[in-house]
Amino acid sequence: MKNSCDADMMQWDKFFSEMKDSLLFQMHRIHSIMFRVANGLIQKAAVPIKIEQLPVLMTVFDFRKLSQQEVADIISRDKSSVQRTVVALQKKGLVQVEADEKDKRKNILSTTETGTFVATQIRDIMRKVEEEIFSAFESSDRLTTINVIKETADRLEGAAYG
């Protein structure tokens, strides 16, 4: 029995050793930390939104009037996921939905006055999240890190969709 436990432990140690040095594992760690910091700041500010709803709200806020399909395309989520988020944001009074005058099959989204206020608060929170994350960086590494990540994401997207 002891040999089996020792073997399992050795296998776990090997697995963890390999994982901790992988890009995927480290990116996941950073993602988790950023979400945890953001959720904490969102709760502290009493903003009535979940971090998963941010892309929809902020896209509608930034572009002013968009169809649900356009939002889905911009944030790379499926239309049904966007629809569920829109319903939740609508119930909170942050987003309004109107039928498109030209194409009644389309719903046009815009932020309400409250949604605009919340989106502005979220912009401030996003800056605070970045400040907190970047506090772990040397100042000279901040811009380099952002540029490397952005360029890598751009190349990967180009390869995936090009």
N, CA and C of each residue as an Amber inpcrd file, in Angstrom:
protein
   486
   0.8270000  -1.1980000   0.0000000   0.0000000   0.0000000   0.0000000
   0.8690000   1.2590000   0.0000000   1.9250000   1.2280000   0.8350000
   2.8060000   2.3740000   0.9160000   3.4770000   2.6530000  -0.4260000
   3.8970000   1.6380000  -1.1280000   4.5410000   1.8060000  -2.4250000
   3.6140000   2.4780000  -3.4260000   2.3340000   2.1190000  -3.3760000
   1.3490000   2.7150000  -4.2610000   1.2050000   4.2100000  -3.9650000
   1.1450000   4.5730000  -2.6890000   1.0320000   5.9860000  -2.3010000
   2.2840000   6.7550000  -2.6970000   3.4570000   6.1400000  -2.4890000
   4.7120000   6.7810000  -2.8770000   4.7590000   7.0070000  -4.3880000
   4.3210000   6.0270000  -5.1470000   4.3130000   6.1470000  -6.6160000
   3.3580000   7.2490000  -7.0470000   2.1860000   7.2910000  -6.4120000
   1.2130000   8.3410000  -6.7400000   1.7810000   9.7200000  -6.4320000
   2.4650000   9.8260000  -5.2910000   3.0450000  11.1010000  -4.8830000
   4.1540000  11.5250000  -5.8460000   4.9650000  10.5800000  -6.2790000
   6.0200000  10.8900000  -7.2330000   5.4330000  11.3420000  -8.5660000
   4.3600000  10.6660000  -8.9830000   3.7060000  11.0390000 -10.2340000
   3.1230000  12.4510000 -10.1100000   2.5010000  12.7560000  -8.9740000
   1.9400000  14.0850000  -8.7390000   3.0450000  15.1500000  -8.7540000
   4.1560000  14.8730000  -8.0780000   5.2790000  15.8120000  -8.0410000
   5.8100000  16.0800000  -9.4490000   5.9360000  15.0300000 -10.2500000
   6.4290000  15.1840000 -11.6270000   5.4480000  16.0230000 -12.4440000
   4.1690000  15.7150000 -12.3060000   3.1290000  16.4480000 -13.0310000
   3.1720000  17.9330000 -12.6510000   3.1990000  18.2160000 -11.3510000
   3.1910000  19.6010000 -10.9030000   4.4540000  20.3220000 -11.3410000
   5.5740000  19.6500000 -11.2820000   6.8420000  20.2410000 -11.7000000
   6.7820000  20.6510000 -13.1700000   6.2200000  19.8140000 -14.0020000
   6.0850000  20.1280000 -15.4270000   5.0620000  21.2430000 -15.6520000
   3.9560000  21.1860000 -14.9270000   2.8910000  22.1730000 -15.0980000
   3.3270000  23.5650000 -14.6570000   4.0200000  23.6460000 -13.5290000
   4.3600000  24.9710000 -13.0010000   5.2790000  25.7520000 -13.9300000
   5.9650000  25.0580000 -14.8070000   6.8420000  25.7220000 -15.7560000
   6.1870000  25.9290000 -17.1250000   4.9130000  25.6090000 -17.2350000
   4.2480000  25.7630000 -18.5260000   3.6060000  27.1460000 -18.6550000
   3.5990000  27.6570000 -19.8590000   2.9750000  28.9470000 -20.1430000
   1.4930000  28.9180000 -19.7880000   0.8110000  27.8600000 -20.1670000
  -0.6260000  27.7490000 -19.9100000  -0.9280000  27.8610000 -18.4180000
  -0.1770000  27.1590000 -17.6040000  -0.3870000  27.1840000 -16.1570000
  -0.1430000  28.5890000 -15.6040000   0.9330000  29.2320000 -16.0240000
   1.2580000  30.5650000 -15.5140000   0.2540000  31.6120000 -15.9920000
  -0.2070000  31.5020000 -17.2360000  -1.2350000  32.4240000 -17.7360000
  -2.5330000  32.2430000 -16.9650000  -2.8610000  30.9970000 -16.6490000
  -4.0560000  30.7360000 -15.8510000  -3.9200000  31.3580000 -14.4590000
  -2.7460000  31.2340000 -13.8560000  -2.5110000  31.8410000 -12.5350000
  -2.7290000  33.3450000 -12.5910000  -2.1490000  34.0000000 -13.6000000
  -2.3070000  35.4460000 -13.7280000  -3.7720000  35.8090000 -13.9450000
  -4.4380000  35.0550000 -14.8120000  -5.8660000  35.2770000 -15.0710000
  -6.6670000  35.1670000 -13.7770000  -6.4100000  34.1310000 -13.0030000
  -7.1350000  33.9210000 -11.7400000  -6.8770000  35.0540000 -10.7600000
  -5.6360000  35.4900000 -10.6620000  -5.2910000  36.5850000  -9.7550000
  -5.9860000  37.8750000 -10.1920000  -5.9520000  38.1570000 -11.4860000
  -6.5920000  39.3690000 -11.9890000  -8.0970000  39.3530000 -11.7180000
  -8.7340000  38.2130000 -11.9280000 -10.1700000  38.1120000 -11.6590000
 -10.4610000  38.2790000 -10.1740000  -9.6270000  37.6970000  -9.3360000
  -9.8250000  37.8060000  -7.8880000  -9.6840000  39.2670000  -7.4340000
  -8.6530000  39.9510000  -7.9320000  -8.4490000  41.3620000  -7.5930000
  -9.6170000  42.1930000  -8.1220000  -9.9970000  41.9730000  -9.3710000
 -11.0960000  42.7310000  -9.9730000 -12.4010000  42.5000000  -9.2350000
 -12.7200000  41.2480000  -8.9370000 -13.9590000  40.9640000  -8.2080000
 -13.9670000  41.6380000  -6.8400000 -12.8200000  41.6380000  -6.1660000
 -12.7270000  42.3000000  -4.8640000 -12.9790000  43.7930000  -4.9740000
 -12.3770000  44.4340000  -5.9670000 -12.5780000  45.8720000  -6.1620000
 -14.0090000  46.1860000  -6.5990000 -14.5830000  45.3140000  -7.4190000
 -15.9770000  45.4990000  -7.8500000 -16.9080000  45.4070000  -6.6490000
 -16.6930000  44.4100000  -5.7950000 -17.5200000  44.2710000  -4.5850000
 -17.3380000  45.4610000  -3.6640000 -16.0950000  45.8720000  -3.4640000
 -15.7880000  46.9970000  -2.5790000 -16.4770000  48.2730000  -3.0650000
 -16.5260000  48.4690000  -4.3840000 -17.1640000  49.6530000  -4.9610000
 -18.6820000  49.5000000  -5.0570000 -19.1920000  48.3370000  -4.6670000
 -20.6290000  48.0420000  -4.7240000 -21.1950000  48.1920000  -6.1350000
 -20.4000000  47.7970000  -7.1140000 -20.8460000  47.8220000  -8.5110000
 -21.6730000  46.5600000  -8.7470000 -22.9040000  46.7110000  -9.2540000
 -23.8250000  45.5680000  -9.3750000 -23.5870000  44.7170000 -10.6180000
 -22.3900000  44.1820000 -10.7550000 -22.0760000  43.4210000 -11.9570000
 -21.0470000  42.3500000 -11.6270000 -21.0890000  41.2720000 -12.3900000
 -20.0830000  40.2140000 -12.2590000 -19.0370000  40.4370000 -13.3340000
 -17.8260000  40.0220000 -13.0370000 -16.7330000  40.2660000 -13.9830000
 -17.0000000  39.6170000 -15.3420000 -17.7310000  38.5130000 -15.3590000
 -18.0320000  37.8340000 -16.6240000 -18.9580000  38.6760000 -17.4970000
 -19.6770000  39.6290000 -16.8810000 -20.5970000  40.4830000 -17.6300000
 -19.9080000  41.7390000 -18.1850000 -18.6970000  42.0020000 -17.7030000
 -17.9800000  43.2130000 -18.1060000 -17.7970000  43.3610000 -19.6160000
 -17.3530000  42.3250000 -20.3250000 -17.1250000  42.5330000 -21.7640000
 -18.3600000  43.0200000 -22.5130000 -19.5290000  42.4970000 -22.1500000
 -20.7540000  42.9150000 -22.8400000 -21.0760000  44.3640000 -22.4920000
 -21.1040000  44.6750000 -21.2030000 -21.4380000  46.0420000 -20.7940000
 -20.4550000  47.0610000 -21.3700000 -19.1640000  46.7710000 -21.2710000
 -18.1670000  47.7340000 -21.7280000 -18.1740000  47.8880000 -23.2490000
 -18.4670000  46.8330000 -23.9720000 -18.5570000  46.9260000 -25.4350000
 -19.7400000  47.7890000 -25.8350000 -20.8770000  47.5580000 -25.1970000
 -22.0670000  48.3760000 -25.4950000 -21.7930000  49.8300000 -25.1250000
 -21.1680000  50.0530000 -23.9830000 -20.8280000  51.4110000 -23.5460000
 -19.8880000  52.0920000 -24.5410000 -18.8590000  51.3980000 -24.9610000
 -17.8620000  51.9950000 -25.8570000 -18.4010000  52.2920000 -27.2510000
 -19.2430000  51.3970000 -27.7650000 -19.7320000  51.5620000 -29.1420000
 -21.1000000  52.2370000 -29.2130000 -21.7190000  52.4780000 -28.0850000
 -23.0090000  53.1750000 -27.9250000 -24.2150000  52.3610000 -28.3740000
 -24.3080000  51.9890000 -29.6210000 -25.4640000  51.2200000 -30.1000000
 -24.9680000  50.1040000 -31.0090000 -25.2380000  48.8790000 -30.5760000
 -24.7970000  47.7000000 -31.3230000 -25.8780000  46.6410000 -31.2830000
 -25.8450000  45.7620000 -32.2770000 -26.7250000  44.5950000 -32.2090000
 -26.0760000  43.5500000 -31.3130000 -26.8720000  42.6120000 -30.8370000
 -26.3360000  41.5350000 -30.0040000 -25.2950000  40.7240000 -30.7820000
 -25.5310000  40.5270000 -32.0660000 -24.5720000  39.7750000 -32.8830000
 -23.2510000  40.5300000 -32.9960000 -23.3200000  41.8400000 -33.1510000
 -22.0880000  42.6350000 -33.2270000 -21.3000000  42.5380000 -31.9210000
 -22.0010000  42.5930000 -30.7950000 -21.3310000  42.4370000 -29.4970000
 -20.6670000  41.0710000 -29.4220000 -21.3940000  40.0280000 -29.8080000
 -20.8500000  38.6670000 -29.7830000 -19.5940000  38.5710000 -30.6460000
 -19.6310000  39.1840000 -31.8320000 -18.4750000  39.1500000 -32.7300000
 -17.2770000  39.8870000 -32.1200000 -17.5130000  41.0430000 -31.5290000
 -16.4270000  41.8600000 -30.9750000 -15.7460000  41.1600000 -29.8010000
 -16.5380000  40.5330000 -28.9340000 -15.9400000  39.9180000 -27.7360000
 -15.6760000  38.4210000 -27.9070000 -15.9100000  37.9200000 -29.0930000
 -15.6500000  36.5070000 -29.4190000 -16.3940000  35.5400000 -28.4920000
 -17.6760000  35.8150000 -28.3190000 -18.5360000  34.9020000 -27.5690000
 -19.7290000  34.5480000 -28.4450000 -20.3520000  33.4090000 -28.1390000
 -21.5040000  33.0220000 -28.9520000 -22.7050000  33.8980000 -28.5990000
 -23.6220000  33.9970000 -29.5550000 -24.7670000  34.8900000 -29.4210000
 -25.6520000  34.5130000 -28.2220000 -25.8040000  33.2250000 -27.9360000
 -26.6590000  32.8250000 -26.8160000 -26.0450000  33.2330000 -25.4740000
 -24.7280000  33.1890000 -25.3590000 -24.0430000  33.6400000 -24.1520000
 -24.2500000  35.1410000 -23.9630000 -24.1220000  35.8940000 -25.0470000
 -24.3490000  37.3370000 -24.9940000 -25.8060000  37.6080000 -24.6190000
 -26.7270000  36.8390000 -25.1800000 -28.1520000  37.0130000 -24.8820000
 -28.4250000  36.8390000 -23.3810000 -27.8520000  35.8000000 -22.7790000
 -28.0420000  35.5730000 -21.3350000 -27.4820000  36.7390000 -20.5170000
 -26.3230000  37.2290000 -20.9210000 -25.7160000  38.3530000 -20.2160000
 -26.5540000  39.6120000 -20.3850000 -27.0590000  39.8400000 -21.5820000
 -27.8970000  41.0120000 -21.8420000 -29.1470000  40.9730000 -20.9640000
 -29.7640000  39.8140000 -20.8490000 -30.9670000  39.6820000 -20.0030000
 -30.6190000  40.0530000 -18.5580000 -29.4830000  39.5560000 -18.0670000
 -29.0610000  39.8700000 -16.6930000 -28.7890000  41.3630000 -16.5360000
 -28.1150000  41.9630000 -17.5050000 -27.8070000  43.3950000 -17.4360000
 -29.0660000  44.2420000 -17.5650000 -29.9960000  43.7540000 -18.3430000
 -31.2730000  44.4450000 -18.5100000 -32.0570000  44.4370000 -17.1920000
 -32.0800000  43.2920000 -16.5190000 -32.7700000  43.1770000 -15.2300000
 -32.1720000  44.1180000 -14.1860000 -30.8720000  44.3730000 -14.3090000
 -30.1870000  45.2830000 -13.3770000 -30.3420000  46.7470000 -13.7900000
 -30.9890000  46.9720000 -14.9260000 -31.2030000  48.3310000 -15.4030000
 -29.9670000  48.9790000 -15.9950000 -29.0370000  48.1760000 -16.5080000
 -27.7790000  48.7030000 -17.0430000 -27.7660000  48.8120000 -18.5620000
 -28.5730000  47.9760000 -19.2090000 -28.6250000  47.9250000 -20.6740000
 -30.0790000  47.9610000 -21.1030000 -30.3300000  48.6570000 -22.1960000
 -31.6820000  48.6230000 -22.7710000 -31.6160000  47.9860000 -24.1510000
 -32.6900000  47.3300000 -24.5020000 -32.7800000  46.6080000 -25.7680000
 -33.9480000  47.1840000 -26.5590000 -33.6610000  47.5370000 -27.8110000
 -34.7010000  48.0610000 -28.6900000 -34.6340000  47.3200000 -30.0130000
 -35.7690000  47.1550000 -30.6390000 -35.7890000  46.5340000 -31.9590000
 -35.1600000  47.4940000 -32.9700000 -34.3600000  46.9510000 -33.8720000
 -33.7520000  47.7450000 -34.9370000 -34.8680000  48.2360000 -35.8560000
 -34.8500000  49.5280000 -36.1840000 -35.8990000  50.1040000 -37.0270000
 -35.8710000  49.5250000 -38.4430000 -34.6710000  49.1810000 -38.9360000
 -34.5300000  48.6760000 -40.3010000 -34.7380000  47.1720000 -40.3910000
 -34.3400000  46.4590000 -39.3490000 -34.4230000  44.9940000 -39.3490000
 -34.9840000  44.5410000 -38.0060000 -36.2630000  44.2610000 -37.9690000
 -36.9550000  43.9290000 -36.7180000 -36.4440000  42.6460000 -36.0640000
 -35.6610000  41.8520000 -36.7970000 -35.0910000  40.6370000 -36.2210000
 -33.9090000  40.9520000 -35.3000000 -33.3370000  42.1430000 -35.4610000
 -32.1730000  42.5530000 -34.6740000 -32.5920000  43.3280000 -33.4390000
 -31.8670000  43.1000000 -32.3610000 -32.0190000  43.9040000 -31.1570000
 -30.8160000  44.8220000 -31.0450000 -31.0760000  46.0920000 -30.8050000
 -30.0090000  47.0730000 -30.6520000 -29.8400000  47.3500000 -29.1570000
 -28.5890000  47.2730000 -28.7140000 -28.2680000  47.4590000 -27.3040000
 -27.6500000  48.8290000 -27.0800000 -27.9820000  49.4010000 -25.9470000
 -27.3320000  50.6350000 -25.5000000 -27.3500000  50.6360000 -23.9790000
 -26.4620000  51.4260000 -23.3920000 -26.4510000  51.4980000 -21.9310000
 -27.4950000  52.5030000 -21.4690000 -28.0550000  52.2260000 -20.3180000
 -28.9550000  53.1700000 -19.6730000 -28.0890000  54.2250000 -18.9860000
 -28.7160000  55.2020000 -18.3750000 -27.9660000  56.1990000 -17.6080000
 -27.1940000  55.5140000 -16.4810000 -27.8580000  54.5660000 -15.8130000
 -27.1850000  53.8110000 -14.7470000 -26.0570000  52.9700000 -15.3210000
 -26.2940000  52.3420000 -16.4610000 -25.2670000  51.5290000 -17.1120000
 -24.0480000  52.3520000 -17.4940000 -24.2680000  53.5740000 -17.9420000
 -23.1700000  54.4680000 -18.2850000 -22.3700000  54.8260000 -17.0350000
 -23.0670000  55.1060000 -15.9390000 -22.3910000  55.4100000 -14.6750000
 -21.5620000  54.2090000 -14.2070000 -22.1510000  53.0140000 -14.2590000
 -21.4530000  51.7970000 -13.8310000 -20.2400000  51.5330000 -14.7200000
 -20.3970000  51.7160000 -16.0260000 -19.2780000  51.4980000 -16.9540000
 -18.1290000  52.4510000 -16.6400000 -18.4440000  53.6760000 -16.2730000
 -17.4150000  54.6430000 -15.8950000 -16.7000000  54.1850000 -14.6260000
 -17.4610000  53.6770000 -13.6590000 -16.8580000  53.1270000 -12.4370000
 -15.9450000  51.9570000 -12.7740000 -16.3930000  51.1300000 -13.6960000
 -15.6200000  49.9400000 -14.0760000 -14.2950000  50.3480000 -14.7150000
 -14.3060000  51.3990000 -15.5170000 -13.0550000  51.8930000 -16.1100000
 -12.0510000  52.2110000 -14.9990000 -12.5200000  52.8830000 -13.9500000
 -11.6430000  53.2170000 -12.8200000 -11.1450000  51.9570000 -12.1240000
 -12.0200000  50.9820000 -11.9590000 -11.6440000  49.7210000 -11.3190000
 -10.6120000  48.9850000 -12.1610000 -10.8050000  48.9750000 -13.4760000
  -9.8560000  48.3030000 -14.3680000  -8.4600000  48.9260000 -14.2400000
  -8.4190000  50.2420000 -14.1350000  -7.1240000  50.9120000 -13.9420000
  -6.4890000  50.4810000 -12.6150000  -7.3020000  50.3820000 -11.5690000
  -6.7940000  49.9600000 -10.2580000  -6.2870000  48.5190000 -10.2990000
  -6.9990000  47.6550000 -11.0210000  -6.5520000  46.2600000 -11.1600000
  -5.1870000  46.2290000 -11.8270000  -5.0450000  46.9730000 -12.9160000
  -3.7570000  47.0090000 -13.6020000  -2.6640000  47.5640000 -12.7030000
  -2.9880000  48.6140000 -11.9550000  -1.9890000  49.1760000 -11.0390000
  -1.5450000  48.1330000 -10.0200000  -2.5110000  47.3940000  -9.4860000
  -2.1740000  46.3820000  -8.4910000  -1.3400000  45.2560000  -9.1030000
  -1.7230000  44.8050000 -10.2820000  -0.9650000  43.7480000 -10.9470000
   0.4370000  44.2540000 -11.2870000   0.5110000  45.4470000 -11.8530000
   1.8100000  45.9800000 -12.2660000   2.6870000  46.4050000 -11.0890000
   2.1300000  46.4750000  -9.9010000   2.9710000  46.7940000  -8.7410000
   4.0010000  45.6860000  -8.5060000   3.7490000  44.5110000  -9.0630000
   4.6830000  43.3910000  -8.9370000   5.7880000  43.4470000 -10.0020000
   5.7210000  44.4090000 -10.9120000   6.6810000  44.5370000 -12.0140000
   7.6740000  45.6510000 -11.7380000   8.8390000  45.5130000 -12.3140000
   9.7590000  46.6450000 -12.4060000   9.1270000  47.6050000 -13.4090000
   9.2660000  48.9010000 -13.1900000   8.5950000  49.8650000 -14.0650000
   9.0080000  49.7070000 -15.5290000  10.2470000  49.3680000 -15.7850000
  10.6990000  49.2020000 -17.1680000  10.0890000  47.9710000 -17.8330000
   9.6190000  47.0170000 -17.0480000   9.0550000  45.7850000 -17.6020000
   7.5740000  45.9050000 -17.9600000   6.9020000  46.9260000 -17.4590000
   5.4500000  47.0560000 -17.6750000   5.0940000  47.1500000 -19.1530000
   5.6530000  48.1350000 -19.8270000   5.3290000  48.3490000 -21.2380000
   5.7950000  47.1720000 -22.0800000   6.9570000  46.6570000 -21.7710000
   7.4780000  45.4980000 -22.5120000   6.5200000  44.3200000 -22.3800000
   6.0490000  44.0690000 -21.1700000   5.1320000  42.9500000 -20.9210000
   3.8370000  43.1180000 -21.7090000   3.2530000  44.2840000 -21.6480000
   2.0030000  44.5340000 -22.3870000   2.2360000  44.3400000 -23.8850000
   3.3240000  44.8990000 -24.3970000   3.5950000  44.7880000 -25.8330000
   3.8250000  43.3480000 -26.2690000   4.5650000  42.5850000 -25.4820000
   4.8230000  41.1800000 -25.8270000   3.5090000  40.3950000 -25.8280000
   2.6920000  40.5920000 -24.8080000   1.4150000  39.8690000 -24.7260000
   0.5020000  40.2710000 -25.8810000   0.4070000  41.5690000 -26.1560000
  -0.4500000  42.0510000 -27.2450000   0.0230000  41.5160000 -28.5970000
   1.3230000  41.6240000 -28.8620000   1.8490000  41.1430000 -30.1380000
   1.6500000  39.6390000 -30.2920000   1.8300000  38.9110000 -29.2150000
   1.6290000  37.4600000 -29.2630000   0.1660000  37.1450000 -29.5370000
  -0.7510000  37.8240000 -28.8360000  -2.1790000  37.6050000 -29.0560000
  -2.5610000  37.9490000 -30.4960000  -2.0290000  39.0620000 -31.0040000
  -2.3180000  39.4580000 -32.3920000  -1.8510000  38.3940000 -33.3850000
  -0.6290000  37.8780000 -33.1750000  -0.1050000  36.8390000 -34.0820000
  -0.9370000  35.5570000 -33.9870000  -1.2940000  35.1810000 -32.7550000
  -2.0890000  33.9580000 -32.5810000  -3.4660000  34.0980000 -33.2080000
  -4.0930000  35.2640000 -33.0310000  -5.3850000  35.4980000 -33.6770000
  -5.2540000  35.4850000 -35.1900000  -4.1920000  36.0870000 -35.6950000
  -3.9530000  36.0980000 -37.1450000  -3.7750000  34.6980000 -37.6920000
  -3.0630000  33.8570000 -36.9460000  -2.8530000  32.4730000 -37.3780000
  -4.1540000  31.6870000 -37.3190000  -4.9640000  31.9590000 -36.3130000
  -6.2210000  31.2240000 -36.1500000  -7.2660000  31.6360000 -37.1770000
  -7.2650000  32.9260000 -37.5380000  -8.3130000  33.4280000 -38.4250000
  -7.7960000  33.8210000 -39.8020000  -6.4740000  33.7210000 -39.9980000
  -5.8860000  34.1940000 -41.2560000  -5.8410000  33.1970000 -42.3250000
